């Protein structure tokens, strides 16, 4: 069969759309979805996948857009929370169903506070600016300092100062008050959040883009930039970051160290977390680590922009090496491990 490139979007059937979407998601995500399909569906989709041939990138792009639009305008998908819950209850026990529905309704996390950790700071600040400063103080005291800092910086300044004053004066918070705050968050904020947005679309796209190879990724991002610069920038900022280098295995870190320009490494690590510094130092000889520390000391203060540029250059190197199969960016399943 000759290689024909599918270009005509209108001619694509539903099962073909499903197959293209699954193939674009990457193996790990696709496997999770397959696990939820029944045998007939798996048979049908697999057959269609096998016969897809080459699908042009603009078809894939249009499909993503259509899919995102359909998912966000819940009108066109008939599945509702109730129908999902009924379906799940037939298959699983009640407790398990409640857990799953919780996950579906709000950002991932076991407790309410875990869930809040996954809520974008902008969304959280928009909600909190209408609450009492005391309530906000309780909530910010319960989430990570970094997250709380971002939220504070977005809140209107006078209000943020009020909240800070409450946080400074806060004695141990009465368990009852904490329970009340938690209940309000659960019933009002989380249920609204679940209705408006299963998950930040930009985060989802960033993860999808992270799984593309470099060439496709930059092609998609440039195309997106022409259409919607803000979205492209937001996705870019959410994509694989410098701190994610912590997921590389020791052999990979050593490969990266050989590939990266020494000056860039010095600048990039100067702005890194202790954990990441240690990761790099522990993969060098003692002498090299000592020299690098001295270089970092002697640099003096550096503009954040320079640090970010150096870090981006290191991330780019890591992704190039990963593309060539010379290192594995971790967190992946055993199938992707390299054998030396």
C-alpha positions, 0 to 999 in steps of 0.5 A, spaced: 500 500 500 502 506 497 504 512 503 498 516 502 498 522 507 491 523 510 489 531 508 482 531 508 479 533 515 471 532 513 472 525 510 475 522 517 470 517 521 469 517 528 473 511 530 479 514 526 478 520 530 479 516 536 485 512 533 489 519 531 487 522 538 490 516 542 496 515 538 497 522 539 497 522 546 503 517 547 503 510 549 503 511 557 496 515 556 493 511 551 494 505 555 490 508 561 485 509 556 485 503 553 484 500 560 477 503 560 475 501 553 471 494 552 473 489 548 469 491 542 471 498 542 479 496 543 478 491 537 475 497 533 480 502 535 486 497 534 484 495 527 483 503 525 489 504 528 493 499 524 490 502 517 491 509 518 497 510 514 500 517 514 496 523 517 498 530 516 500 534 522 494 539 520 489 534 521 492 532 528 492 539 530 485 540 527 482 534 531 486 537 538 482 543 537 475 540 535 476 535 541 478 541 546 472 545 544 467 539 545 470 537 551 469 544 554 462 546 551 459 540 555 453 541 551 455 536 546 458 531 550 452 527 553 455 524 559 454 527 566 456 527 573 450 523 574 450 518 568 458 517 570 456 515 577 451 510 575 455 507 570 461 506 575 456 504 581 454 498 577 462 496 576 465 498 582 463 498 590 460 505 592 467 507 596 471 506 590 466 510 586 466 516 591 473 516 590 473 516 583 468 522 582 472 526 587 478 526 583 473 527 577 470 533 580 476 537 582 484 537 581 487 531 583 489 530 591 487 526 597 485 531 602 482 538 600 489 541 601 492 536 597 487 538 591 488 546 593 496 545 591 494 543 584 490 549 583 493 554 579 495 560 583 491 565 579 484 561 579 485 561 587 487 568 588 481 570 584 477 566 589 480 568 595 480 575 594 472 575 595 473 571 602 475 574 609 482 575 610 482 571 616 479 565 612 485 566 606 490 566 612 488 559 614 488 557 607 495 560 605 497 557 612 495 550 609 498 550 602 506 550 601 510 556 602 511 557 594 504 556 592 502 561 598 507 566 595 504 566 588 497 567 591 499 573 595 503 576 590 497 576 585 492 578 591 490 586 591 496 589 595 492 592 601 488 585 602 494 581 601 497 586 607 491 584 611 492 577 610 499 577 612 497 581 618 492 575 620 498 570 618 503 573 623 498 574 629 495 567 628 495 562 634 494 555 633 487 555 628 481 552 632 480 545 628 472 547 628 474 553 624 479 549 619 473 544 618 469 550 616 474 553 611 475 546 608 467 545 608 466 551 604 472 550 599 469 543 598 462 545 597 463 552 593 470 552 590 472 545 588 465 544 585 465 550 581 472 549 579 470 542 577 464 545 573 468 550 569 474 546 568 476 539 569 483 541 568 487 547 566 487 546 558 494 549 558 497 544 563 494 539 559 497 541 552 504 542 555 504 535 557 502 533 550 507 537 547 512 535 552 511 528 549 512 530 542 519 530 539 523 537 538 522 538 531 514 537 532 514 541 538 517 547 535 513 546 529 506 546 533 509 552 538 510 556 532 504 555 529 500 556 535 504 562 536 502 565 530 494 564 532 495 565 539 501 568 542 499 568 549 497 561 549 503 559 546 507 563 551 503 560 557 504 552 554 511 554 553 512 556 561 508 550 563 513 545 559 518 541 561 522 545 566 529 546 569 527 543 575 524 537 572 532 535 570 531 532 577 528 526 574 534 524 570 538 518 572 545 518 574 548 516 568 543 521 564 546 527 569 553 525 567 551 525 559 548 532 560 554 534 564 559 532 558 554 536 553 553 542 557 557 548 556 561 549 563 559 557 564 552 555 562 552 550 567 555 555 573 550 560 571 544 555 571 546 552 577 546 558 581 539 559 581 537 552 582 534 548 588 539 545 593 536 538 591 538 540 584 545 542 585 546 536 590 544 532 584 549 535 579 555 535 584 554 528 586 555 526 579 562 529 579 568 528 581 570 531 588 575 536 585 570 538 579 564 539 584 569 543 588 571 548 582 564 549 580 562 551 587 568 556 587 566 558 580 559 559 583 561 563 589 565 568 585 560 570 580 557 574 584 549 577 583 546 575 576 540 577 573 534 572 573 534 573 566 541 570 565 539 564 569 533 563 566 537 563 559 542 558 562 537 554 565 533 553 558 539 552 554 540 546 559 533 543 558 534 544 551 540 540 551 537 535 555 531 534 551 536 533 545 540 528 548 533 524 550 531 525 543 537 521 541 536 516 546 542 518 550 539 519 556 532 518 559 528 523 562 525 519 568 518 518 571 517 514 565 515 506 566 520 501 566 519 500 558 523 506 557 529 504 561 536 504 557 540 497 558 547 499 557 
